[in-house]
Amino acid sequence: MRIFLYLCAIVLANVITANFAPLQFGVFIIPYGSFLIGATFILRDLVQNKYGKKKTYLFIGLALILSAISSYLLGDTLWIVFASAVSFAVSETTDTEIYSRLKASISMRIMYSGIFGGILDSSIFVIIGLSPLGAGMVPWNAVWMAILGQVIIKISMQIIGVMALHFTRFTKTEFAS
């Protein structure tokens, strides 16, 4: 079920982002898919917790392929698909490595790995994909707003997700081992 939720959340984030204009919250520009991307880092950690790091990299590869295909089929340019793939590969790999190497509680491992993954995902995607360096959808003076808006949402989702896991029976039984 974890793998299914992880893969579905990634594809659904692409569908939502493609079908809804970004949220303008003050100076911040936030694609609605960012809410799910924040959750995918948690789901990926749960997959890794159950199946181990080696198998998790296989699922990350599958997720990358599904993300690229869905993004392309939803009308994204090849440049956006490329930027998405690069940001996904870097952020998911970073999240995986931090999660597996950090010596802390499961909640803190999920939190820290997701924060770093979210910052990398947002920064790389906006700079390579959306800035004048890429598709030119976001001017240089607004790049920081697009990055920070996504980072805030992804970190908020990490906090909410970790709190939800902390207070569920799932965390107490599944993570105790």
C-alpha positions as YAML, in Angstrom:
chain: A
units: angstrom
residues:
- id: 1
  name: MET
  ca: [0.00, 0.00, 0.00]
- id: 2
  name: ARG
  ca: [2.90, 2.39, 0.78]
- id: 3
  name: ILE
  ca: [4.39, 1.96, -2.66]
- id: 4
  name: PHE
  ca: [1.02, 2.51, -4.32]
- id: 5
  name: LEU
  ca: [0.40, 5.69, -2.30]
- id: 6
  name: TYR
  ca: [3.90, 6.97, -3.02]
- id: 7
  name: LEU
  ca: [3.56, 6.45, -6.78]
- id: 8
  name: CYS
  ca: [0.00, 7.80, -6.91]
- id: 9
  name: ALA
  ca: [0.92, 10.93, -4.97]
- id: 10
  name: ILE
  ca: [3.67, 11.74, -7.46]
- id: 11
  name: VAL
  ca: [1.45, 11.30, -10.51]
- id: 12
  name: LEU
  ca: [-1.44, 13.13, -8.83]
- id: 13
  name: ALA
  ca: [0.86, 16.06, -8.00]
- id: 14
  name: ASN
  ca: [1.63, 16.35, -11.73]
- id: 15
  name: VAL
  ca: [-2.06, 16.18, -12.64]
- id: 16
  name: ILE
  ca: [-3.01, 18.86, -10.10]
- id: 17
  name: THR
  ca: [-0.14, 21.15, -11.10]
- id: 18
  name: ALA
  ca: [-1.04, 20.82, -14.79]
- id: 19
  name: ASN
  ca: [-4.74, 21.54, -14.25]
- id: 20
  name: PHE
  ca: [-4.72, 24.41, -11.75]
- id: 21
  name: ALA
  ca: [-2.99, 27.77, -11.93]
- id: 22
  name: PRO
  ca: [-0.48, 28.29, -9.11]
- id: 23
  name: LEU
  ca: [-1.69, 29.72, -5.83]
- id: 24
  name: GLN
  ca: [-0.62, 33.34, -5.35]
- id: 25
  name: PHE
  ca: [-0.21, 33.79, -1.60]
- id: 26
  name: GLY
  ca: [1.15, 37.27, -1.04]
- id: 27
  name: VAL
  ca: [4.46, 37.34, -2.89]
- id: 28
  name: PHE
  ca: [4.68, 33.55, -3.02]
- id: 29
  name: ILE
  ca: [3.91, 31.44, -6.08]
- id: 30
  name: ILE
  ca: [2.86, 27.91, -5.14]
- id: 31
  name: PRO
  ca: [1.81, 25.15, -7.52]
- id: 32
  name: TYR
  ca: [-0.96, 23.15, -5.89]
- id: 33
  name: GLY
  ca: [0.99, 19.95, -6.53]
- id: 34
  name: SER
  ca: [3.53, 21.14, -3.94]
- id: 35
  name: PHE
  ca: [1.14, 20.02, -1.21]
- id: 36
  name: LEU
  ca: [1.42, 16.43, -2.43]
- id: 37
  name: ILE
  ca: [5.14, 16.62, -3.14]
- id: 38
  name: GLY
  ca: [5.68, 17.45, 0.54]
- id: 39
  name: ALA
  ca: [3.76, 14.28, 1.38]
- id: 40
  name: THR
  ca: [5.73, 12.14, -1.09]
- id: 41
  name: PHE
  ca: [8.90, 12.60, 0.95]
- id: 42
  name: ILE
  ca: [7.11, 11.10, 3.94]
- id: 43
  name: LEU
  ca: [5.67, 8.28, 1.84]
- id: 44
  name: ARG
  ca: [9.12, 7.54, 0.39]
- id: 45
  name: ASP
  ca: [10.55, 7.32, 3.91]
- id: 46
  name: LEU
  ca: [7.78, 4.89, 4.87]
- id: 47
  name: VAL
  ca: [8.58, 2.79, 1.80]
- id: 48
  name: GLN
  ca: [12.25, 2.79, 2.76]
- id: 49
  name: ASN
  ca: [11.42, 1.90, 6.35]
- id: 50
  name: LYS
  ca: [9.59, -1.22, 5.20]
- id: 51
  name: TYR
  ca: [11.58, -2.33, 2.14]
- id: 52
  name: GLY
  ca: [15.09, -0.98, 2.74]
- id: 53
  name: LYS
  ca: [17.26, 1.44, 0.83]
- id: 54
  name: LYS
  ca: [18.17, -0.80, -2.12]
- id: 55
  name: LYS
  ca: [14.55, -1.57, -3.04]
- id: 56
  name: THR
  ca: [13.57, 2.03, -2.39]
- id: 57
  name: TYR
  ca: [15.92, 3.16, -5.16]
- id: 58
  name: LEU
  ca: [14.03, 0.85, -7.54]
- id: 59
  name: PHE
  ca: [10.76, 2.49, -6.50]
- id: 60
  name: ILE
  ca: [12.31, 5.94, -6.93]
- id: 61
  name: GLY
  ca: [13.32, 4.93, -10.46]
- id: 62
  name: LEU
  ca: [9.80, 3.74, -11.21]
- id: 63
  name: ALA
  ca: [8.37, 6.95, -9.72]
- id: 64
  name: LEU
  ca: [10.74, 9.03, -11.85]
- id: 65
  name: ILE
  ca: [9.58, 7.26, -15.01]
- id: 66
  name: LEU
  ca: [5.90, 7.62, -14.08]
- id: 67
  name: SER
  ca: [6.41, 11.28, -13.21]
- id: 68
  name: ALA
  ca: [8.16, 12.03, -16.51]
- id: 69
  name: ILE
  ca: [5.54, 10.20, -18.57]
- id: 70
  name: SER
  ca: [2.60, 11.81, -16.78]
- id: 71
  name: SER
  ca: [4.21, 15.25, -16.97]
- id: 72
  name: TYR
  ca: [4.79, 14.89, -20.71]
- id: 73
  name: LEU
  ca: [1.29, 13.49, -21.36]
- id: 74
  name: LEU
  ca: [-0.19, 16.42, -19.42]
- id: 75
  name: GLY
  ca: [1.41, 18.82, -21.88]
- id: 76
  name: ASP
  ca: [4.62, 19.90, -20.17]
- id: 77
  name: THR
  ca: [7.47, 20.80, -22.48]
- id: 78
  name: LEU
  ca: [10.46, 18.51, -22.65]
- id: 79
  name: TRP
  ca: [12.45, 21.17, -20.77]
- id: 80
  name: ILE
  ca: [9.96, 21.10, -17.87]
- id: 81
  name: VAL
  ca: [9.95, 17.28, -17.92]
- id: 82
  name: PHE
  ca: [13.76, 17.33, -17.81]
- id: 83
  name: ALA
  ca: [13.84, 19.87, -14.94]
- id: 84
  name: SER
  ca: [11.28, 17.83, -13.04]
- id: 85
  name: ALA
  ca: [13.28, 14.63, -13.53]
- id: 86
  name: VAL
  ca: [16.53, 16.24, -12.38]
- id: 87
  name: SER
  ca: [14.95, 17.84, -9.31]
- id: 88
  name: PHE
  ca: [13.14, 14.60, -8.48]
- id: 89
  name: ALA
  ca: [16.27, 12.45, -8.79]
- id: 90
  name: VAL
  ca: [18.40, 14.79, -6.67]
- id: 91
  name: SER
  ca: [15.78, 15.44, -3.98]
- id: 92
  name: GLU
  ca: [14.66, 11.81, -3.62]
- id: 93
  name: THR
  ca: [18.25, 10.57, -3.50]
- id: 94
  name: THR
  ca: [19.16, 13.19, -0.89]
- id: 95
  name: ASP
  ca: [16.07, 12.34, 1.17]
- id: 96
  name: THR
  ca: [16.92, 8.63, 0.98]
- id: 97
  name: GLU
  ca: [20.52, 9.08, 2.03]
- id: 98
  name: ILE
  ca: [19.77, 11.48, 4.90]
- id: 99
  name: TYR
  ca: [16.96, 9.25, 6.15]
- id: 100
  name: SER
  ca: [19.17, 6.16, 6.14]
- id: 101
  name: ARG
  ca: [22.23, 7.77, 7.73]
- id: 102
  name: LEU
  ca: [20.74, 10.04, 10.37]
- id: 103
  name: LYS
  ca: [20.85, 8.65, 13.88]
- id: 104
  name: ALA
  ca: [17.63, 10.01, 15.33]
- id: 105
  name: SER
  ca: [14.04, 9.01, 15.98]
- id: 106
  name: ILE
  ca: [11.93, 8.01, 12.99]
- id: 107
  name: SER
  ca: [10.01, 11.28, 13.20]
- id: 108
  name: MET
  ca: [13.17, 13.38, 13.14]
- id: 109
  name: ARG
  ca: [14.63, 11.33, 10.29]
- id: 110
  name: ILE
  ca: [11.46, 11.89, 8.25]
- id: 111
  name: MET
  ca: [11.46, 15.58, 9.13]
- id: 112
  name: TYR
  ca: [15.10, 16.36, 8.38]
- id: 113
  name: SER
  ca: [15.35, 14.28, 5.23]
- id: 114
  name: GLY
  ca: [12.11, 15.78, 3.91]
- id: 115
  name: ILE
  ca: [13.18, 19.34, 4.63]
- id: 116
  name: PHE
  ca: [16.42, 18.92, 2.69]
- id: 117
  name: GLY
  ca: [14.65, 17.03, -0.08]
- id: 118
  name: GLY
  ca: [11.98, 19.72, -0.35]
- id: 119
  name: ILE
  ca: [14.48, 22.57, -0.49]
- id: 120
  name: LEU
  ca: [16.47, 20.83, -3.22]
- id: 121
  name: ASP
  ca: [13.38, 19.82, -5.19]
- id: 122
  name: SER
  ca: [11.98, 23.35, -5.16]
- id: 123
  name: SER
  ca: [15.25, 25.13, -5.88]
- id: 124
  name: ILE
  ca: [16.40, 22.86, -8.69]
- id: 125
  name: PHE
  ca: [13.00, 22.73, -10.41]
- id: 126
  name: VAL
  ca: [12.39, 26.46, -10.30]
- id: 127
  name: ILE
  ca: [15.90, 27.40, -11.43]
- id: 128
  name: ILE
  ca: [16.30, 24.75, -14.17]
- id: 129
  name: GLY
  ca: [12.66, 24.56, -15.25]
- id: 130
  name: LEU
  ca: [10.86, 27.82, -14.66]
- id: 131
  name: SER
  ca: [13.47, 30.60, -14.51]
- id: 132
  name: PRO
  ca: [14.84, 32.40, -17.59]
- id: 133
  name: LEU
  ca: [17.54, 29.71, -17.58]
- id: 134
  name: GLY
  ca: [14.79, 27.20, -18.45]
- id: 135
  name: ALA
  ca: [11.28, 27.79, -19.78]
- id: 136
  name: GLY
  ca: [11.27, 31.45, -18.74]
- id: 137
  name: MET
  ca: [7.91, 31.25, -16.95]
- id: 138
  name: VAL
  ca: [9.24, 32.96, -13.81]
- id: 139
  name: PRO
  ca: [11.41, 36.08, -14.13]
- id: 140
  name: TRP
  ca: [14.64, 36.22, -12.13]
- id: 141
  name: ASN
  ca: [13.19, 38.73, -9.66]
- id: 142
  name: ALA
  ca: [10.39, 36.26, -8.79]
- id: 143
  name: VAL
  ca: [12.48, 33.07, -8.63]
- id: 144
  name: TRP
  ca: [13.05, 33.40, -4.89]
- id: 145
  name: MET
  ca: [9.27, 33.79, -4.36]
- id: 146
  name: ALA
  ca: [8.55, 30.62, -6.33]
- id: 147
  name: ILE
  ca: [11.24, 28.65, -4.47]
- id: 148
  name: LEU
  ca: [10.32, 29.92, -1.02]
- id: 149
  name: GLY
  ca: [6.59, 29.41, -1.58]
- id: 150
  name: GLN
  ca: [7.12, 25.77, -2.50]
- id: 151
  name: VAL
  ca: [9.59, 25.21, 0.34]
- id: 152
  name: ILE
  ca: [7.15, 26.62, 2.91]
- id: 153
  name: ILE
  ca: [4.36, 24.32, 1.70]
- id: 154
  name: LYS
  ca: [6.58, 21.24, 1.53]
- id: 155
  name: ILE
  ca: [8.01, 21.83, 5.01]
- id: 156
  name: SER
  ca: [4.51, 22.48, 6.35]
- id: 157
  name: MET
  ca: [3.41, 19.15, 4.89]
- id: 158
  name: GLN
  ca: [6.41, 17.49, 6.56]
- id: 159
  name: ILE
  ca: [5.42, 18.94, 9.93]
- id: 160
  name: ILE
  ca: [1.77, 17.94, 9.54]
- id: 161
  name: GLY
  ca: [2.72, 14.46, 8.31]
- id: 162
  name: VAL
  ca: [5.22, 13.83, 11.10]
- id: 163
  name: MET
  ca: [2.69, 15.01, 13.70]
- id: 164
  name: ALA
  ca: [0.03, 12.74, 12.20]
- id: 165
  name: LEU
  ca: [2.39, 9.76, 12.19]
- id: 166
  name: HIS
  ca: [3.50, 10.52, 15.73]
- id: 167
  name: PHE
  ca: [-0.05, 10.37, 17.05]
- id: 168
  name: THR
  ca: [-1.22, 7.30, 15.17]
- id: 169
  name: ARG
  ca: [-1.09, 3.70, 16.20]
- id: 170
  name: PHE
  ca: [0.82, 3.09, 12.97]
- id: 171
  name: THR
  ca: [3.86, 4.92, 14.25]
- id: 172
  name: LYS
  ca: [3.89, 3.24, 17.62]
- id: 173
  name: THR
  ca: [3.66, -0.30, 16.25]
- id: 174
  name: GLU
  ca: [5.35, -0.05, 12.87]
- id: 175
  name: PHE
  ca: [8.32, 2.09, 13.83]
- id: 176
  name: ALA
  ca: [9.05, 0.47, 17.15]
- id: 177
  name: SER
  ca: [10.91, -2.32, 15.40]
...
